[in-house]
């Protein structure tokens, strides 16, 4: 989500048109001057274009309008999806030596995430920041936000699947057998006796390992020790 509230100092620092930028904007007609200037400064700041008018704070629009000496209302005439807007995007990309990210670029981003980011970072917000920063470093205009979200989901799913496969390949037959025991919910003779006597059948060992330790005390301490023993028994099965 693009920031909506900008104080005076932030506006001056981030949205002030330099003389050559103002000259470029002034070559446009009417409200297109504001539209072009907004696209230019937004791309300069974030390395991608705003997706629609609502993406840009009204205070930013007002500040840009004041610099090109046009009434703020003239901005309403600017068509974000029109031919002029598309031409301006091409002009601005060339100005910053950027190009639109291709399908191949997105696939390479997935590979980069799997190899460089996901082994150490799992928070989606942080991963998203890494992706946009990487696109910026490569001088690529990123895909739309929904496409970036799908890219991250695809990379995460592949990373998790590959990680699980690596773990599975390291398991010996004995370890696999012990894990099956942990997952088993089949009743043993003692379980049947317990059921006949009115007692609750015990949960699977895996479910037991996942239980909350509860309040700290001797009982919970001994229970956690028992969990640790069962986990170590899997590791020793070789």
Beta strands, then each sheet from edge to edge (+ up, - down):
strand 1: 99-100
strand 2: 140-141
sheet 1: 1+ 2+
end
